[in-house]
Amino acid sequence: MSRSTIYKYLQMTFEETKKLLEGPHRKPRKLASYRDWIIAWLEEYPHLSAAKIRDWLLKRYPDLVIGESTVRTYVKEMREIHITKL
């Protein structure tokens, strides 16, 4: 944990800290808004690589800034949940 996070927790009341620790902590995923596209591509082309999906996303959304490992991790997760690669 960073020093600033610890200082923030120290300034909180017990109830605030408890509420923070019990609530969901996940940040929204960077590719969550593109999930439907990714799943549709994987269903149509189950052999598709994460690199190709990234290329297609960048072609469709030129302003998208996303790393290769982010796409690779997200595609892997979507495959485990929805699709099996042939």
Phi, psi and omega in degrees: 000146179281158180300319181295325177294319179296317178298321179297315179296323180294332180276350182274154173282168179300317181295318179296318179295317179298315180298319180296317182286335179275336183279168178291138183251349187293134172282154176297142180289144181297327183260009183300323181286347179254009185304313182299319178298313184297315180294319178298317179296319180292326178290320181284322181232080185297339180276356186299137179273160178295326179297318179292321177298318178298317178301315180295321178296316180293329177290319182284325182233083186298336181275356181291129176246110185212139180276158180298318182292328177296315179294316181301315179295316182294316180296319178300316178296318179295322177297317181296326182276316192245321194231148169247133181284136179282000000 
